């Protein structure tokens, strides 16, 4: 199950060694997909491509600035030139900032929305024509538990708002493209065991864990495995959904 043989998957933000994107790329590659490592970090791109190739997968590295329409369109052109199709888009690229409403500036808000929401829109818009022609596509975007419960551990109000916008945008898009054979879904991770989490002071970390019923942070693989399912044929009747991956810290 969940085989992705002959599928082509773009994973934005998959060059960073600190987040979830690299694990997503590796997981999709293990399931048979050719993976496009799209990131603004050149060194990170090379590292992830190497990691995919070391497990016998096929990877293409593409430098991408998600906030630029020209960059997103150029990425799509390069992928089509290399593989001839685009089946899966994982909108993983994102940034955060821990700041209060009183502290933040308009520039802070614009910067976070530019990547987390506007960048997601531009990447999605760029792949839609190809997916519609194919009559097939899987678009999976990363939201956050912060979008649902009004904040979390790391992000400020603008982060929560941008991730809530991802949910609304995705549900609307799911209705718009359902007849084209394209599904659109989100995952909303809670606390995940990344480098950011490991940097928390011990007292702060304990306070966070105390609020998670399962008593631990999630692993990047647990997020990636959920995304692999949503990218598969088996998930063909699931669209417009958001799946919580948070150990019970928020339930709806």
NUZARO-755263 format. One record per residue: residue in three letters; x, y, z of N, C-alpha, C in turn; residue number from 1. Coordinates in pm, 1 decimal. Example, Ala and Ser with C-alpha at 12.3 -4.5 7.8 and 13.67 -1.06 7.14 Angstrom:
# NUZARO-755263
<ALA <1319.0 -569.0 780.0> <1230.0 -450.0 780.0> <1320.0 -330.0 780.0> 1>;
<SER <1285.0 -225.0 708.0> <1367.0 -106.0 714.0> <1290.0 3.0 787.0> 2>;
END
This chain:
# NUZARO-755263
<UNK <82.5 -120.0 0.0> <0.0 0.0 0.0> <86.3 125.5 0.0> 1>;
<UNK <24.7 235.2 -39.6> <87.7 367.1 -42.7> <207.6 372.5 -136.9> 2>;
<UNK <208.2 288.1 -239.9> <317.6 292.9 -336.2> <300.6 413.8 -426.9> 3>;
<UNK <410.6 480.8 -456.1> <408.2 601.3 -537.4> <497.1 586.1 -660.3> 4>;
<UNK <510.5 464.0 -708.5> <593.7 438.0 -824.8> <547.5 521.7 -944.3> 5>;
<UNK <643.1 579.7 -1014.7> <619.7 661.5 -1134.0> <555.6 796.3 -1103.9> 6>;
<UNK <537.6 831.0 -978.4> <485.3 962.4 -941.3> <601.0 1060.0 -922.7> 7>;
<UNK <572.0 1186.7 -946.1> <670.6 1294.0 -927.3> <618.0 1387.8 -819.6> 8>;
<UNK <696.7 1408.2 -716.3> <654.3 1487.6 -600.4> <747.2 1604.9 -577.2> 9>;
<UNK <689.8 1723.1 -564.1> <763.8 1842.5 -524.2> <743.8 1862.7 -374.5> 10>;
<UNK <852.3 1880.4 -302.1> <843.9 1909.3 -158.8> <916.8 2040.7 -134.3> 11>;
<UNK <842.8 2146.7 -104.8> <907.0 2275.7 -78.8> <965.6 2276.6 62.5> 12>;
<UNK <1071.7 2352.9 79.7> <1135.2 2361.6 211.2> <1199.7 2231.8 255.0> 13>;
<UNK <1238.7 2147.3 161.0> <1292.9 2015.7 196.8> <1444.6 2013.9 203.4> 14>;
<UNK <1506.6 2130.9 190.1> <1651.2 2137.5 202.8> <1698.5 2157.0 345.8> 15>;
<UNK <1610.5 2207.6 431.2> <1651.3 2236.3 568.3> <1671.5 2108.1 648.8> 16>;
<UNK <1783.0 2098.1 720.8> <1805.7 1981.0 805.7> <1730.2 1989.9 937.9> 17>;
<UNK <1666.5 2104.4 965.6> <1606.0 2127.3 1096.8> <1457.3 2096.0 1103.2> 18>;
<UNK <1391.5 2082.2 989.6> <1246.9 2069.0 990.9> <1197.0 1933.3 946.6> 19>;
<UNK <1074.6 1934.1 893.2> <1004.7 1811.4 856.2> <1027.3 1777.6 709.4> 20>;
<UNK <1059.5 1876.9 627.0> <1063.6 1858.8 482.6> <1155.9 1749.1 434.6> 21>;
<UNK <1274.7 1739.2 493.0> <1369.0 1636.7 448.3> <1314.5 1496.9 473.3> 22>;
<UNK <1250.2 1477.0 588.1> <1191.0 1346.2 616.7> <1077.3 1316.2 520.3> 23>;
<UNK <999.0 1416.6 484.9> <891.5 1397.8 387.5> <949.7 1352.5 254.1> 24>;
<UNK <1054.3 1420.9 208.1> <1116.0 1385.9 80.9> <1169.0 1242.9 81.5> 25>;
<UNK <1236.4 1205.5 187.5> <1291.0 1069.8 197.9> <1180.5 965.3 200.7> 26>;
<UNK <1072.8 996.0 270.8> <962.4 900.9 281.5> <894.1 879.3 146.5> 27>;
<UNK <868.0 987.3 73.4> <806.0 973.9 -58.4> <898.5 898.5 -154.4> 28>;
<UNK <1029.9 923.3 -142.7> <1125.7 852.1 -226.8> <1125.1 703.1 -195.3> 29>;
<UNK <1116.7 668.3 -68.5> <1111.9 527.1 -29.4> <989.9 457.4 -86.5> 30>;
<UNK <881.6 535.0 -105.5> <759.3 478.3 -161.2> <761.7 475.3 -313.8> 31>;
<UNK <871.0 520.3 -374.3> <887.6 506.9 -517.8> <876.4 633.3 -598.7> 32>;
<UNK <845.6 745.4 -535.6> <830.8 870.7 -610.4> <966.7 931.1 -644.7> 33>;
<UNK <972.2 997.2 -759.8> <1084.1 1086.2 -788.9> <1056.1 1215.9 -715.4> 34>;
<UNK <1152.9 1264.4 -640.0> <1129.4 1376.0 -548.8> <1206.4 1499.9 -593.4> 35>;
<UNK <1134.8 1612.3 -597.3> <1196.1 1740.6 -628.2> <1224.3 1813.5 -497.5> 36>;
<UNK <1349.8 1838.7 -471.0> <1392.0 1906.4 -348.7> <1396.9 2055.2 -379.4> 37>;
<UNK <1295.4 2127.4 -335.8> <1281.0 2269.2 -369.4> <1301.4 2353.8 -244.7> 38>;
<UNK <1402.5 2439.0 -248.3> <1436.4 2516.6 -129.6> <1518.7 2637.8 -171.7> 39>;
<UNK <1527.5 2735.4 -83.1> <1611.4 2852.7 -108.2> <1755.1 2828.8 -62.8> 40>;
<UNK <1775.7 2720.1 12.4> <1905.4 2685.8 70.6> <1980.7 2590.7 -22.7> 41>;
<UNK <2078.1 2642.7 -97.8> <2150.5 2561.9 -196.2> <2222.3 2444.0 -131.5> 42>;
<UNK <2291.0 2469.9 -21.7> <2364.3 2362.7 45.7> <2269.0 2256.2 97.3> 43>;
<UNK <2155.0 2300.7 151.7> <2055.7 2206.5 201.8> <1995.8 2121.9 91.2> 44>;
<UNK <1974.4 2183.1 -24.6> <1923.5 2108.1 -140.1> <2017.8 1993.4 -172.6> 45>;
<UNK <2145.3 2024.7 -183.3> <2245.2 1923.1 -218.8> <2247.9 1810.2 -116.0> 46>;
<UNK <2236.2 1845.0 12.0> <2239.8 1744.1 118.2> <2119.0 1650.6 109.9> 47>;
<UNK <2000.4 1707.8 83.1> <1881.2 1623.8 75.6> <1882.2 1537.4 -49.4> 48>;
<UNK <1925.8 1593.2 -161.2> <1937.7 1513.1 -283.3> <2030.2 1394.3 -258.5> 49>;
<UNK <2142.4 1419.3 -193.9> <2237.5 1311.2 -163.4> <2172.6 1206.0 -73.5> 50>;
<UNK <2096.7 1251.6 26.8> <2032.1 1157.4 119.1> <1930.3 1069.5 46.1> 51>;
<UNK <1856.1 1128.3 -47.6> <1759.6 1051.1 -125.8> <1832.0 950.0 -213.9> 52>;
<UNK <1937.0 993.2 -279.4> <2010.3 903.6 -368.9> <2077.1 790.5 -292.2> 53>;
<UNK <2117.3 816.7 -168.8> <2181.9 713.3 -87.8> <2087.6 599.8 -51.2> 54>;
<UNK <1956.1 625.6 -51.9> <1860.3 517.8 -24.7> <1804.0 459.1 -154.1> 55>;
<UNK <1867.9 495.3 -266.9> <1827.1 440.2 -395.3> <1715.8 516.1 -464.0> 56>;
<UNK <1683.8 635.9 -415.2> <1576.8 715.3 -472.9> <1626.0 808.3 -581.6> 57>;
<UNK <1530.0 867.8 -651.6> <1560.7 963.2 -757.7> <1521.0 1102.4 -710.2> 58>;
<UNK <1613.4 1198.7 -722.2> <1586.7 1333.8 -672.7> <1638.5 1437.9 -769.9> 59>;
<UNK <1568.2 1549.4 -774.8> <1608.8 1665.6 -852.5> <1609.7 1786.0 -759.8> 60>;
<UNK <1720.2 1855.9 -752.8> <1730.1 1975.2 -669.4> <1696.6 2100.1 -749.1> 61>;
<UNK <1611.4 2184.1 -693.2> <1571.4 2308.1 -759.2> <1576.0 2421.4 -656.8> 62>;
<UNK <1651.3 2525.4 -688.6> <1652.4 2642.2 -600.6> <1520.3 2717.1 -617.9> 63>;
<UNK <1451.9 2744.5 -508.7> <1318.0 2802.5 -514.3> <1300.2 2909.9 -409.2> 64>;
<UNK <1249.1 3023.3 -452.2> <1200.6 3127.7 -362.3> <1048.8 3127.5 -373.6> 65>;
<UNK <981.8 3073.7 -274.1> <836.5 3056.1 -284.5> <761.1 3187.6 -293.4> 66>;
<UNK <825.0 3296.7 -255.7> <756.4 3426.4 -259.5> <762.8 3491.8 -397.4> 67>;
<UNK <826.6 3426.1 -492.4> <841.7 3480.5 -628.0> <764.9 3395.4 -727.7> 68>;
<UNK <669.9 3454.9 -797.9> <595.1 3381.8 -900.4> <688.9 3331.3 -1009.9> 69>;
<UNK <785.6 3414.1 -1046.9> <880.3 3374.6 -1150.7> <959.5 3251.1 -1107.8> 70>;
<UNK <999.3 3247.4 -981.5> <1074.3 3133.7 -930.3> <988.5 3007.4 -928.2> 71>;
<UNK <863.0 3020.7 -886.8> <772.2 2905.1 -882.3> <746.3 2851.4 -1022.8> 72>;
<UNK <721.8 2941.5 -1117.4> <696.8 2899.0 -1255.3> <820.8 2833.8 -1316.0> 73>;
<UNK <938.1 2888.9 -1284.3> <1062.8 2832.1 -1336.4> <1085.8 2691.9 -1279.7> 74>;
<UNK <1050.9 2672.5 -1152.9> <1063.2 2540.1 -1092.9> <976.2 2439.1 -1168.1> 75>;
<UNK <851.2 2476.3 -1194.4> <759.8 2386.9 -1264.4> <814.1 2353.0 -1402.5> 76>;
<UNK <865.8 2452.9 -1474.4> <923.4 2428.3 -1606.7> <1039.1 2329.5 -1599.2> 77>;
<UNK <1122.7 2343.8 -1497.7> <1238.2 2253.9 -1482.7> <1193.5 2112.1 -1451.1> 78>;
<UNK <1093.2 2099.1 -1366.2> <1044.2 1965.8 -1329.6> <981.0 1897.1 -1450.8> 79>;
<UNK <901.6 1971.6 -1527.0> <838.4 1914.4 -1645.4> <942.0 1875.7 -1750.3> 80>;
<UNK <1046.8 1955.2 -1762.5> <1153.1 1923.1 -1856.5> <1224.6 1794.2 -1817.1> 81>;
<UNK <1239.8 1773.9 -1686.1> <1311.2 1655.9 -1635.8> <1223.8 1531.3 -1633.0> 82>;
<UNK <1098.3 1545.4 -1587.9> <1014.5 1428.8 -1563.1> <887.7 1421.2 -1649.6> 83>;
<UNK <846.2 1534.2 -1704.3> <728.9 1533.4 -1790.8> <595.3 1536.2 -1720.4> 84>;
<UNK <595.7 1538.3 -1588.7> <470.1 1540.8 -1513.6> <495.0 1589.1 -1370.7> 85>;
<UNK <387.5 1628.7 -1303.2> <391.0 1665.1 -1161.3> <266.0 1605.8 -1098.3> 86>;
<UNK <283.5 1513.8 -1006.2> <170.2 1444.3 -944.9> <137.8 1492.3 -804.5> 87>;
<UNK <240.2 1532.5 -730.1> <224.6 1562.3 -588.2> <295.6 1692.8 -556.3> 88>;
<UNK <226.8 1779.8 -484.8> <290.4 1900.5 -431.0> <271.6 1899.8 -280.7> 89>;
<UNK <382.0 1903.5 -208.0> <377.5 1917.8 -62.8> <426.8 2057.4 -28.3> 90>;
<UNK <334.1 2142.0 16.6> <367.4 2278.7 57.4> <416.0 2277.0 201.4> 91>;
<UNK <546.4 2259.8 215.2> <606.5 2247.3 348.1> <682.5 2371.9 391.0> 92>;
<UNK <729.2 2453.2 296.3> <810.8 2570.0 330.7> <735.1 2663.1 425.1> 93>;
<UNK <801.1 2706.8 529.1> <736.7 2795.9 625.4> <838.3 2858.0 719.5> 94>;
<UNK <798.3 2969.4 779.0> <881.8 3035.8 878.3> <796.0 3073.9 998.6> 95>;
<UNK <862.1 3097.9 1109.2> <791.8 3132.5 1232.3> <868.0 3243.2 1304.1> 96>;
<UNK <801.9 3302.0 1401.5> <864.9 3406.0 1483.0> <785.8 3414.9 1613.4> 97>;
<UNK <854.0 3404.7 1724.3> <786.3 3414.2 1852.9> <784.3 3560.1 1896.6> 98>;
<UNK <667.3 3620.9 1888.4> <653.9 3764.1 1916.9> <509.1 3790.7 1956.4> 99>;
<UNK <485.4 3890.6 2039.0> <349.1 3925.6 2077.7> <289.1 4024.4 1977.9> 100>;
<UNK <158.7 4044.9 1987.7> <91.2 4140.0 1899.9> <150.0 4279.3 1917.9> 101>;
<UNK <174.8 4318.5 2041.0> <228.7 4451.8 2065.8> <370.3 4468.2 2012.5> 102>;
<UNK <446.2 4361.1 2011.1> <585.4 4367.6 1967.2> <599.9 4363.4 1815.8> 103>;
<UNK <511.2 4293.2 1747.4> <530.4 4270.7 1604.0> <506.2 4396.3 1522.3> 104>;
<UNK <571.2 4398.8 1407.0> <556.7 4510.1 1313.3> <482.5 4461.3 1189.2> 105>;
<UNK <440.4 4555.1 1107.3> <376.8 4518.9 981.2> <473.9 4439.1 894.7> 106>;
<UNK <601.9 4471.9 902.5> <702.2 4398.4 826.3> <710.6 4253.1 872.9> 107>;
<UNK <698.1 4230.2 1005.0> <697.4 4093.8 1058.5> <580.3 4014.4 1000.8> 108>;
<UNK <461.8 4075.8 1004.2> <342.0 4008.3 954.8> <356.3 3976.0 806.4> 109>;
<UNK <401.9 4073.1 730.4> <416.9 4054.7 586.2> <516.2 3943.8 554.2> 110>;
<UNK <626.8 3939.7 628.9> <730.0 3838.4 603.4> <676.4 3697.4 628.8> 111>;
<UNK <605.9 3678.6 737.9> <552.8 3546.1 770.7> <444.5 3503.4 671.2> 112>;
<UNK <353.6 3594.6 638.6> <248.8 3560.8 541.6> <307.0 3539.3 402.1> 113>;
<UNK <412.4 3610.6 367.9> <471.8 3597.6 234.9> <519.5 3455.5 208.1> 114>;
<UNK <574.5 3391.3 309.3> <621.4 3254.3 293.4> <508.7 3154.8 320.5> 115>;
<UNK <443.9 3166.4 435.9> <350.3 3063.7 481.1> <221.8 3057.9 400.6> 116>;
<UNK <173.8 3171.1 351.1> <48.4 3171.4 276.5> <65.7 3211.9 131.5> 117>;
<UNK <127.0 3326.8 105.7> <140.4 3372.6 -32.6> <230.3 3278.3 -112.2> 118>;
<UNK <337.4 3228.9 -49.3> <426.1 3134.3 -116.8> <355.6 3003.8 -148.3> 119>;
<UNK <274.3 2957.8 -54.3> <195.3 2837.2 -76.5> <100.5 2856.9 -194.3> 120>;
<UNK <36.7 2972.2 -200.6> <-53.9 3004.2 -311.7> <19.9 3003.1 -444.8> 121>;
<UNK <136.3 3065.3 -450.1> <210.0 3074.0 -575.5> <255.2 2937.2 -624.5> 122>;
<UNK <305.7 2853.8 -533.9> <347.7 2718.3 -572.2> <228.8 2637.0 -621.7> 123>;
<UNK <117.6 2647.3 -549.7> <-1.7 2573.2 -588.0> <-52.6 2618.3 -724.1> 124>;
<UNK <-60.0 2747.4 -743.4> <-107.7 2800.7 -870.9> <-19.5 2752.9 -986.6> 125>;
<UNK <110.6 2744.9 -963.3> <203.5 2707.6 -1069.3> <185.8 2562.9 -1115.6> 126>;
<UNK <144.3 2472.1 -1026.1> <131.5 2330.5 -1064.4> <-7.1 2294.9 -1116.7> 127>;
<UNK <-105.5 2382.0 -1096.4> <-243.7 2343.8 -1125.0> <-268.4 2312.5 -1272.3> 128>;
<UNK <-213.3 2390.2 -1362.6> <-237.9 2365.9 -1504.7> <-195.0 2225.1 -1544.5> 129>;
<UNK <-76.5 2185.7 -1498.2> <-26.0 2051.3 -1529.0> <-114.3 1944.0 -1468.8> 130>;
<UNK <-151.3 1958.9 -1342.6> <-235.1 1858.8 -1277.1> <-372.1 1847.9 -1343.8> 131>;
<UNK <-427.6 1959.7 -1385.7> <-557.8 1956.5 -1452.8> <-549.2 1884.3 -1586.7> 132>;
<UNK <-442.4 1906.4 -1660.7> <-424.5 1836.5 -1787.6> <-411.5 1686.4 -1765.9> 133>;
<UNK <-343.9 1648.7 -1658.1> <-326.1 1507.0 -1625.5> <-453.7 1442.8 -1572.1> 134>;
<UNK <-545.0 1527.5 -1523.7> <-663.2 1480.3 -1450.6> <-621.0 1399.9 -1327.3> 135>;
<UNK <-513.0 1446.6 -1265.1> <-462.3 1379.8 -1145.0> <-371.9 1474.2 -1068.5> 136>;
<UNK <-385.7 1475.3 -937.7> <-294.8 1553.0 -854.7> <-323.1 1533.6 -707.6> 137>;
<UNK <-219.8 1553.4 -628.2> <-231.4 1550.8 -482.5> <-160.1 1675.6 -429.8> 138>;
<UNK <-235.2 1762.3 -364.1> <-177.5 1881.7 -302.7> <-195.1 1869.7 -152.1> 139>;
<UNK <-84.6 1871.2 -80.2> <-86.2 1852.9 64.8> <-8.4 1968.3 127.4> 140>;
<UNK <-72.2 2041.6 215.4> <-9.9 2159.5 274.9> <2.2 2144.1 425.1> 141>;
<UNK <110.2 2198.8 478.2> <130.4 2192.3 622.2> <71.4 2315.0 689.0> 142>;
<UNK <-27.9 2291.9 773.6> <-81.2 2394.7 860.9> <-14.1 2374.1 997.0> 143>;
<UNK <-86.4 2392.9 1104.7> <-27.6 2377.7 1237.9> <-137.4 2370.9 1342.6> 144>;
<UNK <-108.1 2304.8 1452.0> <-200.5 2307.5 1565.1> <-224.9 2450.8 1610.8> 145>;
<UNK <-127.4 2538.4 1589.2> <-142.2 2678.8 1628.0> <-256.8 2746.6 1554.7> 146>;
<UNK <-288.8 2698.0 1434.5> <-398.6 2755.6 1356.9> <-533.7 2727.4 1421.8> 147>;
<UNK <-540.4 2620.1 1499.3> <-667.6 2575.8 1555.5> <-686.8 2617.0 1701.1> 148>;
<UNK <-580.5 2622.2 1774.9> <-594.6 2650.0 1918.1> <-546.4 2789.3 1957.2> 149>;
<UNK <-509.2 2869.0 1855.4> <-469.2 3005.9 1884.3> <-333.1 3015.9 1947.4> 150>;
<UNK <-235.7 2954.0 1884.9> <-99.2 2963.7 1935.3> <-46.9 2829.4 1979.8> 151>;
<UNK <82.3 2823.3 1995.0> <146.1 2698.9 2034.6> <268.1 2726.9 2117.3> 152>;
<UNK <379.5 2673.3 2074.3> <503.4 2686.3 2151.3> <593.3 2793.5 2093.0> 153>;
<UNK <605.3 2798.4 1961.0> <708.7 2879.3 1898.1> <655.4 3003.6 1826.9> 154>;
<UNK <545.0 2993.5 1758.7> <501.4 3099.7 1669.2> <418.6 3206.8 1736.6> 155>;
<UNK <421.4 3326.8 1677.5> <340.0 3436.7 1724.8> <202.8 3436.6 1659.6> 156>;
<UNK <121.0 3539.4 1687.5> <-14.0 3546.9 1631.6> <-16.5 3549.0 1478.9> 157>;
<UNK <83.4 3610.7 1416.9> <87.5 3613.5 1270.3> <114.4 3475.0 1213.5> 158>;
<UNK <191.2 3393.6 1285.8> <214.2 3255.5 1243.9> <83.3 3176.8 1251.3> 159>;
<UNK <13.0 3188.4 1364.0> <-115.4 3118.9 1379.3> <-212.8 3160.4 1269.8> 160>;
<UNK <-218.2 3290.8 1242.4> <-310.5 3341.8 1140.5> <-274.3 3290.2 1001.9> 161>;
<UNK <-145.3 3286.1 970.8> <-103.7 3238.6 838.7> <-136.1 3091.3 820.6> 162>;
<UNK <-120.2 3013.0 926.6> <-149.9 2870.4 917.0> <-300.5 2843.9 915.9> 163>;
<UNK <-379.0 2931.2 976.4> <-525.0 2920.8 965.5> <-568.2 2952.6 823.0> 164>;
<UNK <-501.0 3048.5 760.5> <-531.0 3082.7 621.4> <-505.4 2964.6 529.0> 165>;
<UNK <-404.7 2885.4 560.0> <-375.2 2765.9 480.8> <-495.3 2671.4 480.7> 166>;
<UNK <-559.8 2656.2 595.1> <-675.8 2566.8 605.0> <-791.1 2617.0 519.3> 167>;
<UNK <-822.7 2744.6 529.8> <-933.1 2799.9 453.2> <-907.7 2794.8 303.8> 168>;
<UNK <-787.7 2830.3 263.5> <-750.6 2826.1 122.5> <-762.6 2684.5 66.8> 169>;
<UNK <-714.6 2587.4 142.5> <-711.9 2449.0 94.7> <-852.5 2391.2 79.9> 170>;
<UNK <-940.5 2422.9 173.1> <-1078.1 2373.0 163.0> <-1148.3 2431.8 40.7> 171>;
<UNK <-1127.0 2559.3 15.6> <-1186.5 2622.1 -102.0> <-1130.9 2560.5 -230.4> 172>;
<UNK <-999.3 2542.8 -236.1> <-936.7 2485.0 -354.0> <-984.6 2342.3 -377.2> 173>;
<UNK <-1003.7 2267.0 -268.5> <-1050.0 2128.3 -282.1> <-1182.2 2121.4 -358.2> 174>;
<UNK <-1273.0 2214.1 -329.3> <-1399.8 2219.1 -401.9> <-1378.4 2256.1 -548.6> 175>;
<UNK <-1286.0 2347.5 -571.2> <-1264.8 2401.9 -705.1> <-1207.7 2299.0 -802.2> 176>;
<UNK <-1121.0 2209.1 -752.8> <-1048.8 2120.0 -844.4> <-1087.7 1973.0 -830.9> 177>;
<UNK <-1188.2 1944.3 -751.8> <-1227.0 1804.7 -729.2> <-1262.6 1732.8 -858.9> 178>;
<UNK <-1329.1 1802.3 -950.6> <-1369.8 1740.1 -1076.2> <-1252.0 1717.2 -1171.3> 179>;
<UNK <-1136.7 1770.7 -1135.9> <-1016.8 1752.5 -1218.4> <-929.5 1637.6 -1169.8> 180>;
<UNK <-979.6 1560.0 -1075.5> <-901.4 1448.0 -1024.5> <-792.6 1488.4 -927.8> 181>;
<UNK <-806.2 1607.6 -870.1> <-704.7 1660.1 -777.8> <-762.3 1664.9 -636.8> 182>;
<UNK <-692.5 1608.5 -541.6> <-732.9 1620.4 -402.0> <-643.6 1722.9 -332.9> 183>;
<UNK <-702.0 1790.3 -234.9> <-631.1 1895.7 -161.3> <-656.4 1874.6 -12.4> 184>;
<UNK <-550.9 1851.6 62.4> <-564.0 1826.6 205.0> <-452.3 1895.2 283.0> 185>;
<UNK <-472.0 1904.2 414.0> <-371.1 1962.3 503.3> <-338.0 1865.0 615.1> 186>;
<UNK <-219.1 1878.8 668.3> <-185.7 1817.4 796.7> <-153.3 1931.1 892.5> 187>;
<UNK <-190.9 1911.7 1018.1> <-169.5 2015.5 1119.2> <-86.9 1956.2 1233.6> 188>;
<UNK <46.4 1959.9 1220.9> <130.6 1903.8 1327.4> <124.9 1987.4 1454.9> 189>;
<UNK <139.2 1917.6 1565.7> <160.4 1984.1 1693.0> <309.9 1992.1 1719.8> 190>;
<UNK <349.7 1968.8 1842.2> <491.2 1971.7 1876.8> <563.0 1853.5 1812.2> 191>;
<UNK <664.4 1882.4 1731.2> <740.1 1779.1 1661.8> <886.5 1789.0 1703.1> 192>;
<UNK <951.1 1675.5 1713.9> <1088.0 1665.3 1763.1> <1187.7 1711.4 1656.1> 193>;
<UNK <1206.4 1842.7 1649.5> <1302.8 1902.2 1557.1> <1409.2 1976.4 1638.1> 194>;
<UNK <1502.3 2036.6 1567.9> <1609.3 2109.7 1635.8> <1553.7 2226.9 1718.0> 195>;
<UNK <1445.7 2286.8 1670.6> <1386.0 2398.7 1744.7> <1335.7 2350.6 1880.1> 196>;
<UNK <1269.5 2236.9 1879.4> <1218.2 2179.9 2004.6> <1333.2 2147.4 2099.6> 197>;
<UNK <1440.1 2091.6 2047.0> <1552.6 2051.6 2131.2> <1621.9 2171.0 2195.3> 198>;
<UNK <1599.6 2291.2 2138.8> <1664.9 2410.8 2191.1> <1589.7 2473.3 2308.9> 199>;
<UNK <1469.0 2422.6 2339.0> <1391.1 2480.0 2448.4> <1456.0 2453.9 2583.6> 200>;
<UNK <1450.2 2549.6 2675.5> <1495.9 2524.2 2812.7> <1416.1 2409.2 2874.9> 201>;
<UNK <1478.0 2337.7 2966.4> <1416.5 2217.3 3023.4> <1280.6 2246.4 3087.4> 202>;
<UNK <1269.5 2357.4 3159.8> <1143.0 2390.3 3226.1> <1032.5 2416.5 3124.5> 203>;
<UNK <1066.3 2487.0 3018.6> <967.7 2514.3 2913.8> <926.9 2385.8 2843.1> 204>;
<UNK <1023.5 2299.2 2818.6> <994.2 2172.5 2751.2> <899.4 2086.8 2835.1> 205>;
<UNK <923.3 2083.7 2966.5> <837.4 2004.6 3054.4> <694.2 2057.6 3054.0> 206>;
<UNK <680.2 2189.1 3054.2> <546.6 2249.1 3053.7> <469.4 2212.4 2927.5> 207>;
<UNK <540.1 2207.5 2815.9> <475.5 2170.9 2689.9> <434.3 2024.4 2691.4> 208>;
<UNK <524.1 1937.9 2732.9> <495.2 1794.1 2735.2> <379.1 1762.7 2828.1> 209>;
<UNK <370.1 1835.5 2937.8> <259.9 1813.0 3032.4> <123.2 1836.9 2967.9> 210>;
<UNK <120.6 1915.1 2861.1> <-5.3 1943.4 2793.5> <-36.4 1848.9 2678.3> 211>;
<UNK <46.5 1746.4 2659.8> <25.4 1650.0 2550.8> <-14.4 1515.7 2611.4> 212>;
<UNK <-135.1 1467.6 2586.9> <-181.2 1342.7 2648.1> <-88.8 1223.1 2626.6> 213>;
<UNK <-28.5 1210.8 2508.9> <58.1 1094.7 2488.0> <193.9 1111.4 2555.0> 214>;
<UNK <223.7 1231.2 2604.0> <341.4 1252.5 2687.0> <474.0 1264.6 2615.6> 215>;
<UNK <471.4 1301.3 2490.1> <597.2 1315.8 2415.8> <573.9 1402.6 2292.9> 216>;
<UNK <682.8 1455.7 2233.9> <668.1 1523.6 2104.7> <650.2 1421.4 1994.0> 217>;
<UNK <594.1 1464.2 1881.9> <584.5 1376.8 1766.6> <718.0 1368.6 1694.5> 218>;
<UNK <730.9 1269.9 1609.2> <851.4 1254.8 1527.6> <822.4 1299.5 1384.5> 219>;
<UNK <924.4 1349.1 1317.9> <905.1 1394.0 1179.6> <852.7 1280.5 1091.5> 220>;
<UNK <890.9 1158.1 1121.7> <844.2 1044.2 1041.9> <693.8 1024.9 1054.3> 221>;
<UNK <638.6 1057.5 1170.2> <494.3 1042.1 1189.0> <416.3 1140.6 1101.9> 222>;
<UNK <472.0 1258.7 1082.5> <410.5 1355.3 990.9> <428.2 1309.1 846.9> 223>;
<UNK <548.4 1266.1 812.9> <578.7 1225.9 675.8> <496.1 1105.0 632.3> 224>;
<UNK <473.7 1012.1 721.9> <395.4 893.2 687.5> <250.3 928.6 657.6> 225>;
<UNK <196.4 1024.4 731.5> <60.5 1071.1 704.5> <52.7 1136.6 567.1> 226>;
<UNK <152.9 1214.5 534.2> <156.5 1280.3 403.6> <168.9 1177.4 292.1> 227>;
<UNK <248.9 1073.3 313.2> <262.1 967.5 211.6> <127.4 902.2 184.4> 228>;
<UNK <48.2 881.8 288.3> <-85.9 825.8 269.3> <-172.8 920.2 186.6> 229>;
<UNK <-174.4 1047.6 222.5> <-257.2 1144.1 149.6> <-212.4 1158.6 4.2> 230>;
<UNK <-86.0 1130.0 -23.8> <-32.9 1138.8 -159.8> <-63.1 1014.9 -242.9> 231>;
<UNK <-117.3 913.0 -180.0> <-131.9 783.2 -246.4> <-267.6 766.6 -313.7> 232>;
<UNK <-278.7 659.3 -391.8> <-406.5 622.8 -454.4> <-510.6 588.5 -349.1> 233>;
<UNK <-466.1 532.0 -238.1> <-559.3 489.1 -134.4> <-636.4 605.4 -73.2> 234>;
<UNK <-586.2 726.9 -87.3> <-651.3 844.3 -29.1> <-734.2 921.3 -132.6> 235>;
<UNK <-773.6 854.3 -240.2> <-839.3 923.1 -352.0> <-976.0 982.0 -317.6> 236>;
<UNK <-1038.4 937.2 -207.7> <-1170.8 988.6 -169.8> <-1162.8 1082.2 -49.4> 237>;
<UNK <-1043.2 1128.1 -19.6> <-1023.0 1222.8 90.1> <-979.3 1355.7 30.4> 238>;
<UNK <-1058.1 1459.0 49.5> <-1020.0 1592.3 2.7> <-1086.9 1697.5 89.4> 239>;
<UNK <-1022.4 1811.7 102.3> <-1073.5 1919.4 185.8> <-1059.6 1893.5 334.6> 240>;
<UNK <-972.9 1799.1 371.0> <-958.1 1761.8 510.9> <-829.7 1817.8 570.6> 241>;
<UNK <-828.6 1829.4 702.7> <-706.5 1860.6 776.1> <-689.0 1757.7 885.4> 242>;
<UNK <-574.7 1693.6 885.0> <-547.5 1584.3 977.7> <-455.8 1633.2 1088.5> 243>;
<UNK <-504.0 1619.8 1211.8> <-425.3 1660.8 1328.5> <-321.7 1555.1 1362.3> 244>;
<UNK <-200.2 1600.5 1386.6> <-90.7 1510.0 1427.6> <-26.9 1575.5 1549.1> 245>;
<UNK <-89.8 1559.8 1665.5> <-45.8 1637.9 1780.5> <-48.9 1564.0 1915.0> 246>;
<UNK <-65.1 1431.7 1909.9> <-61.8 1354.7 2033.9> <-175.3 1385.6 2129.5> 247>;
<UNK <-281.3 1448.5 2078.9> <-397.1 1479.4 2162.6> <-393.7 1615.0 2226.7> 248>;
<UNK <-295.5 1698.9 2192.6> <-288.3 1832.4 2254.2> <-402.1 1922.7 2206.7> 249>;
<UNK <-461.3 1888.0 2093.5> <-583.5 1956.9 2047.2> <-669.5 1854.4 1978.0> 250>;
<UNK <-796.4 1850.7 2013.5> <-888.3 1754.9 1952.0> <-1011.9 1828.9 1902.4> 251>;
<UNK <-1049.9 1800.4 1776.4> <-1172.9 1861.0 1723.4> <-1248.2 1760.9 1636.2> 252>;
END
